[in-house]
Amino acid sequence: MKTQTLSTGRVLVRVCLGLLLGTGGCAASELDEPTPLERGEVPQAAIMSNGLSTNGLSTNGLSTNGLSTNGLSTNGLSTNGLSTLLFAAWFNGNASVAYSDMVMRYVVACALPSGQTRVWTNPVTGVSHSWPGQLGLATDWAQGNPATVAEQQRLSACLAAHVNKFGVAVSISVRGRDSTGDILSVTTREDTDYSEPEACFFGNLFNGEGVFAGNDRVLKKAESTARACGLSAQGAGGSTDCAPLQHVGRCATVCTRDKTHGFWASCVVNGITYEPLTTRLRPQDIYECGDGTCQFTESCGTGGTYDSCASDCSSCGAPRADSMHP
């Protein structure tokens, strides 16, 4: 494993303040570390857990103020880029160190490939933090070069794909191409286990163009899921309460498949072509009224739909999650 230790002394906060946020701190809910479920079977670490809370992101995170104002586009995840007093001030200035550490894990996991790690020692606490790479979506930027447009788009898509409006961790399979143009590795088992199409995510947080999500299938009236930002039956322009993510409806209306047909290769919104990431879910992470369990996305009633599920939710009164259907 290649590890890069980050010294403390020069300029440090760029990663989150650029990719995830504008002038505030990075935001994310508590969640599981985004590591592969089957380490030995996922060479490119395509399986990750999501959980960045949209409540925090919309306030402090996925703002459109952009990365350039914080210098990330210049230094990235290089030693110079992550060894500054500015970064230390951001890291220790958020609601908690655990929160800052989690956001950094997502940024590094998206940018660096598996086998590379960034290690930074907090000058205030003396504690060392280690952030492993996984997907390798912006390797040049991670070494200190200015982020290319493609890297900006891939990083933005990756962060957007890991937003969860309910702040819970759901395992997802990420499909697309890395910074070398290679297809993210997917094992036969992963392909089998993660059989449900979910969503496409794309955009550019670096320049304020915004971030977008589209659903890759339509939920039945009996179905619901904790992954409501992407997998939604909302039409284009419909709200999924996942601001600043904008829902564009079905991926097929704005995106073009890769020649392998394994993922979306490009998506066009407002005349701009983006390089997206495609996600897939396990069947058990799409809940259905009638499966015998009253999920937090379901509510009681007299019918057989997710918002009136007589068979699963026998008693009324408990608040249900926001609607994932029109």
C-alpha positions in Angstrom: 0.0 0.0 0.0 1.3 3.4 -1.0 1.0 5.9 1.9 1.6 9.6 1.7 2.1 11.3 5.0 1.1 14.9 5.2 3.2 17.3 7.2 1.6 20.3 9.0 2.8 23.7 8.2 1.4 25.3 5.0 -2.1 25.3 3.6 -4.5 22.7 4.4 -8.2 22.7 3.9 -8.8 22.7 0.3 -10.4 19.3 -0.2 -13.7 19.7 1.5 -13.9 23.4 1.3 -13.6 23.0 -2.4 -15.3 19.9 -3.4 -17.9 19.7 -0.7 -18.4 23.2 0.4 -18.1 26.9 0.0 -17.2 29.0 3.0 -18.6 26.8 5.7 -17.4 23.5 7.0 -17.8 20.1 5.3 -20.9 18.2 6.4 -21.9 14.6 6.7 -23.8 12.4 9.0 -22.3 9.6 11.0 -21.9 6.5 8.9 -19.9 3.4 8.2 -16.5 3.8 6.7 -16.8 3.6 2.9 -14.8 0.4 2.4 -15.6 -2.6 0.2 -17.8 -5.2 1.7 -15.6 -7.9 0.2 -12.1 -6.6 0.2 -10.7 -9.6 -1.5 -13.2 -9.5 -4.3 -13.4 -5.9 -5.3 -10.0 -4.8 -6.7 -11.1 -1.3 -7.5 -13.3 -1.0 -4.4 -16.4 -0.3 -6.3 -18.7 -1.2 -3.3 -19.1 1.7 -0.9 -21.4 2.9 1.8 -23.2 6.2 1.5 -24.3 8.5 4.2 -23.4 12.1 3.6 -26.4 14.0 5.0 -28.0 16.4 2.6 -29.1 18.6 5.5 -25.4 19.3 6.2 -24.4 19.4 2.6 -26.9 21.8 1.5 -25.9 24.2 4.3 -22.1 23.8 4.3 -21.2 21.2 1.8 -22.3 20.9 -1.8 -22.6 24.7 -2.3 -21.7 26.3 -5.6 -19.2 28.7 -4.2 -16.6 26.3 -5.4 -13.2 24.9 -5.0 -11.2 27.6 -6.7 -11.7 30.1 -3.9 -10.1 27.7 -1.5 -7.2 26.6 -3.7 -8.0 23.0 -4.0 -7.8 23.1 -7.8 -4.1 24.0 -7.4 -2.8 21.6 -4.8 -5.4 18.9 -4.5 -4.5 16.0 -2.2 -0.8 16.4 -2.6 1.5 17.0 0.4 1.5 20.7 -0.3 -2.2 20.8 -0.7 -2.9 18.9 2.6 -0.3 20.4 4.8 -1.5 23.8 5.6 -2.7 25.8 8.5 -5.9 26.6 6.6 -6.8 22.9 6.4 -6.0 22.4 10.1 -8.3 25.3 10.9 -11.1 23.8 8.9 -10.6 20.3 10.2 -10.7 21.4 13.9 -13.4 24.0 13.3 -16.3 21.8 12.4 -18.9 20.4 14.7 -16.6 17.5 15.6 -13.3 16.0 14.5 -15.1 12.8 13.6 -17.3 14.7 11.2 -14.3 16.3 9.5 -12.5 12.9 9.4 -15.5 11.3 7.7 -15.8 13.9 5.0 -12.1 13.5 4.2 -12.5 9.7 3.9 -15.1 10.3 1.2 -13.0 12.8 -0.7 -9.8 10.6 -0.6 -11.8 7.4 -1.3 -13.2 9.0 -4.4 -10.0 10.6 -5.7 -7.3 8.1 -5.0 -7.1 4.5 -6.2 -7.1 1.4 -3.9 -3.6 0.9 -2.4 -2.9 4.6 -1.9 -3.5 6.4 1.4 -3.2 9.9 2.8 -2.1 10.3 6.4 -2.3 13.5 8.3 -1.3 14.4 11.9 -3.6 16.9 13.5 -1.3 19.7 14.9 -3.9 20.4 17.6 -4.6 17.0 18.9 -1.5 15.1 17.7 -3.8 12.3 16.4 -2.9 10.9 13.0 -5.7 10.3 10.5 -5.5 7.8 7.7 -7.7 8.1 4.6 -7.5 5.2 2.1 -8.2 5.6 -1.6 -10.7 3.4 -3.4 -12.0 4.5 -6.8 -9.1 6.5 -8.3 -11.3 9.1 -10.0 -8.8 12.0 -9.8 -5.3 10.7 -9.5 -3.6 13.7 -11.2 -5.4 16.2 -9.0 -4.6 14.1 -6.0 -0.9 14.4 -6.8 -1.0 18.2 -6.8 -1.9 19.0 -10.4 -4.9 21.2 -11.3 -8.0 19.2 -11.6 -9.1 18.6 -15.2 -12.7 19.1 -16.1 -13.2 15.3 -16.2 -11.7 15.0 -12.8 -13.9 17.7 -11.4 -16.9 16.0 -12.9 -16.0 12.5 -11.6 -15.3 13.8 -8.1 -18.5 15.8 -8.0 -20.5 12.7 -9.2 -18.8 10.5 -6.6 -19.7 12.9 -3.7 -23.2 13.3 -5.0 -23.6 9.5 -5.2 -22.8 9.2 -1.5 -25.4 11.6 -0.3 -28.2 10.1 1.7 -31.1 12.3 2.7 -31.8 10.2 5.8 -28.2 10.1 6.9 -28.0 6.3 6.9 -25.4 4.0 5.4 -26.6 2.0 2.4 -24.2 -0.2 0.5 -24.0 0.8 -3.2 -22.1 -0.5 -6.2 -20.4 2.3 -8.2 -20.0 1.9 -11.9 -18.1 4.1 -14.4 -14.6 4.8 -15.5 -11.6 5.9 -13.4 -9.1 8.7 -14.2 -7.1 6.4 -16.5 -10.3 5.6 -18.5 -10.5 2.1 -17.2 -13.8 0.7 -16.2 -14.2 0.3 -12.4 -13.7 -3.3 -11.6 -16.9 -5.3 -10.8 -16.7 -8.9 -9.7 -19.2 -11.5 -10.8 -20.5 -11.7 -7.2 -20.9 -7.9 -6.9 -22.7 -7.9 -10.2 -25.1 -10.6 -9.0 -25.6 -9.1 -5.5 -26.1 -5.6 -6.7 -28.7 -6.3 -9.3 -31.0 -3.4 -8.9 -30.4 -0.3 -11.1 -30.5 2.8 -9.0 -29.4 6.2 -10.3 -27.0 8.3 -12.3 -25.1 11.2 -10.6 -23.2 14.0 -12.3 -22.3 17.7 -12.3 -19.5 20.0 -11.3 -19.0 21.4 -7.8 -15.7 23.1 -8.8 -17.2 25.7 -11.0 -20.7 26.2 -9.6 -22.6 24.3 -12.3 -24.4 22.2 -9.7 -25.0 18.5 -9.2 -27.7 16.3 -10.6 -29.3 12.9 -10.0 -31.6 10.8 -12.1 -33.3 7.5 -11.4 -32.4 4.4 -13.4 -35.6 2.6 -12.7 -39.1 3.5 -11.5 -40.3 2.5 -8.1 -43.6 0.7 -7.8 -46.2 2.2 -5.6 -45.5 -0.4 -3.0 -41.8 0.3 -3.0 -39.6 2.7 -1.1 -35.9 3.1 -0.3 -33.6 5.0 2.0 -31.7 6.0 -1.2 -34.3 8.6 -2.1 -32.1 11.3 -3.7 -31.5 9.3 -6.9 -34.0 6.5 -7.0 -37.2 8.5 -7.1 -40.3 8.5 -9.2 -40.2 12.3 -9.4 -40.2 13.8 -12.8 -37.7 16.3 -14.1 -37.7 19.3 -11.9 -39.5 17.4 -9.2 -38.3 17.9 -5.6 -36.8 15.0 -3.7 -35.8 17.2 -0.8 -32.1 16.6 -1.5 -31.0 20.1 -2.2 -28.6 21.0 -3.7 -29.0 17.9 -5.7 -31.3 18.5 -8.6 -33.4 15.6 -9.9 -33.6 15.3 -13.6 -36.1 12.4 -13.9 -35.1 9.2 -15.7 -31.4 8.9 -16.6 -32.3 7.7 -20.0 -33.8 11.1 -20.9 -30.5 12.9 -20.5 -27.8 10.2 -20.5 -26.1 7.9 -23.1 -25.1 4.4 -22.3 -21.4 3.3 -22.4 -20.8 0.9 -25.3 -20.5 -2.0 -22.7 -24.1 -1.1 -21.6 -22.9 -1.5 -18.0 -23.2 2.2 -17.0 -24.1 5.7 -18.3 -21.2 7.2 -20.2 -22.3 10.8 -20.4 -25.2 13.0 -19.4 -26.2 16.4 -20.8 -27.9 19.1 -18.9 -28.1 22.8 -19.8 -26.1 22.1 -22.9 -23.1 20.8 -20.9 -21.9 17.2 -21.2 -20.9 15.5 -17.9 -19.1 12.3 -17.1 -21.4 10.6 -14.6 -21.3 7.7 -12.2 -23.9 5.0 -12.1 -25.0 3.2 -9.0 -26.7 -0.1 -8.3 -28.4 -1.5 -5.2 -29.0 -4.8 -3.5 -32.7 -6.0 -3.8 -33.0 -6.0 0.0 -32.4 -2.2 0.0 -35.5 -1.5 -1.9 -38.4 -2.1 0.6 -41.8 -3.3 -0.4 -45.1 -3.1 1.4 -46.0 -6.7 2.1 -42.6 -8.0 3.1 -43.7 -8.1 6.8 -41.5 -5.3 8.1 -42.7 -1.7 8.7 -39.7 0.2 7.3 -39.0 3.8 8.3 -39.9 4.8 4.7 -43.4 3.3 5.1 -46.4 4.3 7.0 -49.6 2.7 8.2 -52.9 2.8 6.4 -55.4 0.5 4.8 -53.8 -0.1 1.4 -50.9 -1.9 -0.2 -48.7 1.1 -1.0 -45.6 2.3 0.8 -47.5 5.3 2.3 -50.6 3.2 3.3 -49.2 -0.2 4.1 -51.8 -2.2 6.1 -49.8 -5.5 6.1 -46.5 -4.1 7.4 -47.5 -1.1 9.5 -50.4 -2.0 11.8 -50.5 1.1 14.0 -50.7 4.8 12.9 -49.2 7.8 14.5 -45.5 7.3 13.7 -44.1 9.8 11.3 -42.9 8.4 8.0 -40.0 9.5 5.7 -40.6 12.0 3.0 -42.4 10.7 0.0 -40.3 9.1 -2.7 -43.2 9.0 -5.2 -45.1 11.8 -6.9 
